[in-house]
Amino acid sequence: MRVLVSSPDAALTRTLTEEIQAAGHALVSAGEGLDLVVLDARSEDLEAVAARAARQGTHVLLFGPVERLVDLPEQVDEIAALPLQPGEIVARLALLDRRRRRTTREKLLVTAVEAAGDVIEIADTDAVLEYVNDAYERLLGVPRREAIGKTPGELVRSDAHPPEFFRAIDRALARGEVWHGTIVSRARDGRQVHFETTISPVFDGDGNITHHVGVKRDVTDRVLADQELRRANEELARARDAALSASRAKSRFLANMSHELRTPLNAIIGYSEMLAEEAEENGDASFVKDLERIRGAGKHLLGLINDILDLSKIEAGKMQLFVEPFDIEQAARAVVDTVQPLFTESGNTLEVFLGPELGAMKADLTKVRQTLLNLLGNANKFTNGGRVTLRVGRDEQGVLFEVEDTGIGMSPEQVARLFEPFTQADASTTRRFGGTGLGLAISKRFCEMMGGDITVESELGKGSIFRVRLPRRVGKGKLVRRRSSHGPIDARYLVLVVDDDPAVHDLLVRALGKRGYRVECVSRGAEAIDLARSLHPHVVVLDVMMPGMDGWAVLKALKADPKTQDIPVVMHTIVHQQDVGYALGAVDYVVKPVEPTRLGKVIAGHAEQGDAPVLVVDDDADSRELLRRNLEAAGYRVRAAEDGRAAIDAMEELLPQLVLLDLMMPGVDGFAVLEHMRQSPRLKSVPVVVVTAKALTEEERRFLTGATQRVVQKGALDMEALLEVVTGRVHSAIQGR
């Protein structure tokens, strides 16, 4: 320390100076940044020196006769009575130095507490405030002098919490625990302030609680932001629900419209074919040409309807891939054989170059063929007396198909919007060449579904090159949804496991957990139903053999409840009861207009020519007549019914060997007929072929294929199969939600 010694006694001054220097302190004169003044109480300028020391923040040690130490100046920090013991002043200097250091730390602590952005409170055990920092007044508007001596409840209680909330805090603090939570206080101006709060007890040396220290951080902005976000999420959820509702309405509209459009087309195409055959047999060549035009126009309209439905399915994520291996060269040659007559008629030349060792690929053959047919058809349409070239080869990305033409070509602006639905180059192109602008849009979506793409290079007046790149092995057939622009979906989904065996719980939790699923397990059927209603899992894995309420009873309850009927259920059982899981099913499904060859093959697989009739059920008289004539021409006996009620009455009278059933009929529709047949022991084994123009909804498909998605037998060897089924059902559930 830097010390000044001041005394009228020269000998004593000299002694003290020597002791202080020997202790390592520095002796200085006045005005040189003193830490301590050792002042003799007998000095004449006692008051002045003490006052000056106080102004400079210098400590004062006063020594002298006892009678002079009775009336001390206010600035004195320490005293010593004469006569002084050797080393006494040095000892008192050390005490003062420690006190000075402690005071400095306390000042720093107080400064920090006062400058803190968080509210800091110190209260006694009755919650009476003994100290609050500056943030208390700044955030709550209550002056410090008004806060001291009162409880927070008297000052800033907001009534945002029930009494039990504060009683729980009191109980925790009484146990000596630290309490964490959010407290809402009311500021002086009426604002509600949300504080993230920690209240800690302070103990004395005997372990008794003497005070509580509260630290409160203002999180109002965050809470309000969270509330705004929740409101925004609720609005988004409502918008999502509205969009889903609109999508379902669109699907229903398209299903109904497809029925309304395909039903008359069925008659147009079917009767024109029959009349053309009769006219040709009778030698009426002029009628044949006109009838061919009618049939061609009908097929063109049918193609347009199918294109619109395909595009709608793709956009809704309902289009399915049917992946199969096929020979690339054979597929390409089949496409060429199909389009060759078009090129012959238009006067264009089609050249084909197939690369060496093309081998096989695994993809959706139908969609590959349709894509190539669209590209070659467009190239032929937009080329006049020129050349179109198809090249098929392999590159580092898989299989490459190139279609190059010497036609009219496109500008960069036209290329930029080429793959948008209902888009063509310009209005003059549409008037000159016709078409809807759907073929390329659908082809591009098909390629994207299979993990590939279509690109184009074109120059106006010189032609175009379309390149289709596809992987050699497309992934498993699955429902494909175009990725949303709002980012990826959370990868964790909920699986509810219902089984009375704890070992099964452990096994499935581990196995499904490795694949990223959250798993909830229950042992009782009733509990499973309650959880399914509250959690709405993506998939339920359900045991059949359980005490009390077995799996089939649980399944029935789930499917009867509107809240849970759409949840996919995978039966997990030790017995073979697949037939219980599949409630009913049609043996085949044919879409109108029906090609006679296709219908003949379907019927031949389920019916024989003989006395037992084939029952045709359709409310459209033209469709009934067309089916009847085709079947009778093939040698079958036919009975017709104009609606579902008549069909049921006819089946009570006779036992058909096969039923051709339309779904959409007034009154008793096709679904009701199927339900009746399922309930009848006499009729449930009669095969049914659905013949309809209706595009089925997902709910209707579930009805036709039964209430459960699959039945999987328990056992270690089938665990991988179960995981694959659950994964597939979760994926389907994601697409549908």
Number of C-alpha atoms within 10 A of each C-alpha: 15 16 25 21 20 23 20 13 11 10 10 15 16 13 11 22 19 12 16 22 13 11 14 11 15 15 18 17 13 15 10 10 13 20 20 23 25 22 24 25 26 17 14 11 12 16 15 10 17 21 17 14 21 15 9 12 14 21 23 26 22 26 22 19 15 13 9 14 16 8 7 13 15 10 20 18 15 15 19 19 15 10 10 14 9 11 13 12 20 18 13 14 24 13 12 19 16 11 13 15 11 12 12 12 12 12 12 12 12 13 12 12 17 17 13 13 17 21 24 22 22 22 23 18 16 12 18 20 21 15 17 22 21 17 22 22 18 14 16 20 15 17 14 17 10 10 20 17 15 15 17 16 13 9 16 20 16 16 11 12 12 8 9 9 11 13 11 12 16 17 12 15 18 13 10 17 14 16 17 15 11 14 20 21 22 18 20 15 9 12 12 17 21 20 20 17 21 17 21 18 23 17 13 9 6 6 9 11 17 13 20 22 20 20 16 23 19 19 16 15 11 11 14 12 12 12 12 12 12 12 12 12 13 12 12 12 12 12 12 14 13 12 12 15 12 12 15 15 12 14 20 16 13 21 17 17 17 21 20 14 17 24 20 18 23 23 23 20 23 23 19 21 18 15 16 22 14 14 17 15 11 9 11 12 13 10 15 20 14 13 22 16 13 18 20 14 15 22 17 13 15 20 12 16 16 14 18 19 19 18 21 18 17 19 16 19 16 20 19 16 21 17 20 15 14 15 13 21 18 13 16 21 12 12 18 20 9 11 17 15 11 15 23 11 8 14 15 21 18 21 13 15 11 16 13 10 10 15 13 16 20 20 24 22 19 13 20 20 17 16 23 22 19 18 23 26 16 18 29 25 18 18 21 17 13 18 19 23 17 21 16 20 18 19 10 7 11 14 20 20 18 21 22 23 27 23 24 18 22 19 14 13 9 16 18 12 12 19 21 15 16 14 19 22 17 9 10 10 12 14 9 9 11 12 17 13 18 21 25 21 17 25 25 18 22 26 20 16 24 25 16 20 17 21 13 15 15 21 16 13 12 12 21 23 20 19 19 22 23 25 21 21 17 20 15 14 15 16 18 22 18 12 10 8 6 6 7 8 9 6 8 12 18 18 26 22 24 27 26 18 12 12 10 17 19 11 13 21 18 13 17 18 14 10 13 12 20 15 21 18 22 19 17 18 26 16 14 22 19 13 16 21 17 11 13 18 22 24 27 28 24 26 27 24 16 18 12 10 13 17 23 18 13 21 23 12 15 24 17 12 12 9 13 20 18 20 20 24 24 23 26 23 21 13 12 11 14 15 10 13 19 17 16 19 18 15 13 14 13 18 18 21 23 22 13 16 9 10 17 14 10 16 20 11 9 16 17 16 15 11 11 17 20 25 24 27 30 27 20 15 13 17 24 20 16 17 23 20 14 18 20 13 10 13 12 20 18 20 19 22 20 17 24 27 17 15 23 20 11 16 17 12 9 13 16 22 20 21 27 23 29 29 25 20 17 12 10 16 19 24 18 15 20 24 15 14 20 17 11 11 8 12 18 16 12 16 20 22 21 20 23 24 26 22 19 17 15 14 11 12 12 17 18 18 16 17 21 20 17 19 25 23 20 18 12 9 9 12 16 11 14 24 15 12 19 24 19 15 21 22 17 18 17 13 14 15 9
